[in-house]
Amino acid sequence: MLSSLFRQVLRPNHLHTYRLKSRRSSEIDFLRSLGTASDFRKLFATSTSIDLGSGPFPKNPFNADRVFGIDLCLADSVINTDLLVDQIPIENRSVHFVTAFNFIEHIPRCLIVNGQTCFPFIRIMNEVYRVLVPGGIFYSHTPAFPSLEAFTDPTHVNYITESTFQDYFCGESPNSKMYGFDGGF
């Protein structure tokens, strides 16, 4: 049986997928299993992290030197942006870590805007790839199918499975290329 939460760490051309053994597993224990914060800090002299859908308090699990939230809310250290329609307001290849805690499941896969079909989930993944430095890390934490948590919240519109990121965003020819994804984790 799949766990209720699904966590992934994506690096360009590299994927790690993790399933929790129980809901009691903590973020800290999980991140420690990936390496210590000092291990990640050794990768970059100074580091920047952005937390997508952060709310007023951006998370910083990699202990980056600078951290910013990206959200609709107005708060210190949060850049007010609607990621359904706007780009991440960060320069290309300038961020070392992008995190998304309980965010991806709220992003629609497909929308019709002014009579045009668009793919917000694909666009956000393009944006994540665009802002990450080479070797940067995208960390996503989201409820996963078949967990009830994936379906209980009525604002969850994007159901993630074990293979979503692997099949659609990783490798030389990910399936999402046909929908406009131009990156490659």
C-alpha positions as CSV (number, residue, x, y, z in Angstrom):
1,M,0.0,0.0,0.0
2,L,1.3,3.4,-0.9
3,S,1.9,5.9,1.9
4,S,-0.3,8.9,2.3
5,L,2.4,11.4,1.5
6,F,4.7,11.4,-1.4
7,R,8.0,13.2,-1.4
8,Q,10.3,13.8,-4.3
9,V,13.6,15.5,-4.8
10,L,14.3,16.5,-8.4
11,R,17.6,17.7,-9.8
12,P,18.2,18.4,-13.4
13,N,18.7,14.9,-15.0
14,H,18.4,13.2,-11.6
15,L,15.3,11.9,-9.7
16,H,14.9,10.6,-6.2
17,T,11.5,9.4,-5.2
18,Y,10.7,8.6,-1.6
19,R,7.6,7.1,0.1
20,L,7.0,7.5,3.8
21,K,6.6,4.4,5.8
22,S,4.1,6.1,8.0
23,R,2.5,9.5,8.6
24,R,4.7,9.9,11.7
25,S,7.8,10.3,9.7
26,S,9.0,13.8,10.1
27,E,10.3,16.3,7.5
28,I,13.5,16.6,9.5
29,D,14.1,12.8,9.5
30,F,13.4,12.6,5.8
31,L,15.7,15.5,4.9
32,R,18.4,14.0,7.1
33,S,18.1,10.8,5.1
34,L,19.0,12.9,2.0
35,G,22.1,14.5,3.7
36,T,22.7,17.2,6.2
37,A,22.1,20.9,5.6
38,S,25.9,21.4,5.6
39,D,26.1,18.7,2.8
40,F,23.9,20.8,0.7
41,R,25.6,24.1,1.6
42,K,28.9,22.6,0.4
43,L,27.3,22.4,-3.1
44,F,27.0,26.2,-3.2
45,A,29.1,29.0,-1.6
46,T,25.9,31.0,-0.9
47,S,22.4,29.7,-1.6
48,T,18.9,30.9,-2.3
49,S,15.7,29.0,-1.9
50,I,12.2,29.8,-3.0
51,D,9.1,28.1,-1.4
52,L,6.1,27.9,-3.8
53,G,2.7,28.4,-2.2
54,S,4.5,29.3,1.0
55,G,1.8,31.2,2.8
56,P,3.2,33.9,5.1
57,F,6.1,31.7,6.4
58,P,8.4,30.2,3.7
59,K,10.0,26.9,4.6
60,N,13.8,26.6,4.4
61,P,14.6,22.8,4.8
62,F,18.0,23.2,3.1
63,N,19.1,26.1,5.3
64,A,19.7,28.3,2.4
65,D,21.3,31.7,3.1
66,R,18.4,33.5,1.5
67,V,14.8,32.3,1.4
68,F,11.7,33.8,-0.3
69,G,8.1,32.6,-0.5
70,I,6.1,32.8,-3.6
71,D,2.4,33.1,-2.8
72,L,-0.7,35.2,-3.2
73,C,-0.4,36.4,0.4
74,L,1.2,39.6,1.5
75,A,4.0,39.0,4.1
76,D,7.6,39.7,4.7
77,S,9.9,37.5,2.6
78,V,7.0,36.6,0.3
79,I,6.8,37.7,-3.3
80,N,3.2,38.2,-4.1
81,T,2.6,36.3,-7.4
82,D,-0.3,34.3,-8.9
83,L,1.6,31.2,-10.2
84,L,-1.5,30.1,-12.2
85,V,-0.9,33.0,-14.6
86,D,2.4,34.6,-13.8
87,Q,6.0,33.5,-14.1
88,I,8.1,33.0,-11.0
89,P,9.5,36.5,-10.7
90,I,13.1,35.3,-10.4
91,E,16.0,35.4,-12.9
92,N,16.9,32.3,-14.9
93,R,19.3,29.9,-13.2
94,S,19.5,31.9,-9.9
95,V,17.9,29.6,-7.3
96,H,19.6,26.7,-5.6
97,F,16.5,25.2,-4.0
98,V,12.8,25.3,-5.0
99,T,10.4,23.7,-2.5
100,A,6.7,23.0,-2.8
101,F,5.0,21.8,0.4
102,N,1.3,20.8,-0.2
103,F,1.2,23.1,-3.3
104,I,1.4,21.0,-6.5
105,E,-1.9,19.3,-5.8
106,H,-3.7,22.7,-6.0
107,I,-2.4,23.5,-9.5
108,P,-4.8,22.5,-12.3
109,R,-3.4,20.3,-15.1
110,C,-5.5,22.1,-17.8
111,L,-7.4,25.4,-18.0
112,I,-9.3,27.2,-20.7
113,V,-8.4,30.9,-20.6
114,N,-10.0,33.3,-23.1
115,G,-10.8,30.3,-25.3
116,Q,-7.2,29.0,-25.2
117,T,-6.1,25.7,-23.6
118,C,-3.2,26.1,-21.2
119,F,-1.4,23.7,-18.9
120,P,-0.6,25.5,-15.5
121,F,1.1,22.4,-14.0
122,I,3.4,22.1,-17.0
123,R,4.1,25.8,-17.0
124,I,5.0,25.8,-13.3
125,M,7.4,22.9,-13.9
126,N,9.0,24.8,-16.7
127,E,9.4,27.8,-14.4
128,V,11.0,25.6,-11.7
129,Y,13.4,24.3,-14.2
130,R,14.1,27.8,-15.5
131,V,15.0,29.3,-12.2
132,L,17.1,26.4,-10.8
133,V,20.9,26.7,-11.2
134,P,22.5,23.6,-12.7
135,G,22.6,21.0,-9.9
136,G,19.8,22.8,-8.1
137,I,17.1,20.8,-6.2
138,F,13.3,20.8,-6.5
139,Y,11.7,19.3,-3.4
140,S,8.0,18.5,-3.6
141,H,5.9,17.2,-0.8
142,T,2.3,16.3,-1.8
143,P,-0.5,13.9,-1.0
144,A,-0.3,11.0,-3.4
145,F,-2.8,8.6,-5.0
146,P,-4.4,6.4,-3.7
147,S,-4.3,8.2,-0.3
148,L,-7.6,9.6,0.9
149,E,-5.7,12.9,1.6
150,A,-5.2,13.3,-2.1
151,F,-9.0,13.5,-2.6
152,T,-10.4,14.8,0.7
153,D,-9.6,18.4,0.3
154,P,-11.9,19.9,-2.4
155,T,-9.2,22.3,-3.6
156,H,-7.0,19.4,-4.6
157,V,-7.3,19.3,-8.4
158,N,-4.0,17.7,-9.5
159,Y,-3.5,14.1,-8.4
160,I,0.1,12.9,-8.2
161,T,1.2,9.3,-8.4
162,E,4.5,7.6,-7.9
163,S,5.3,7.9,-11.6
164,T,4.0,11.5,-12.4
165,F,7.3,13.2,-12.1
166,Q,9.4,10.3,-13.4
167,D,7.3,9.8,-16.5
168,Y,6.4,13.4,-17.3
169,F,9.4,15.5,-16.3
170,C,12.5,13.3,-16.1
171,G,14.9,11.9,-18.7
172,E,15.8,12.8,-22.2
173,S,12.2,12.6,-23.6
174,P,9.7,13.2,-20.9
175,N,6.0,12.7,-21.8
176,S,5.2,16.3,-20.9
177,K,7.2,17.6,-23.9
178,M,4.0,17.2,-26.0
179,Y,2.3,19.7,-23.6
180,G,5.1,22.3,-23.8
181,F,7.5,21.2,-21.1
182,D,11.0,22.2,-22.2
183,G,13.1,21.2,-19.2
184,G,14.5,17.9,-18.1
185,F,15.1,16.7,-14.6
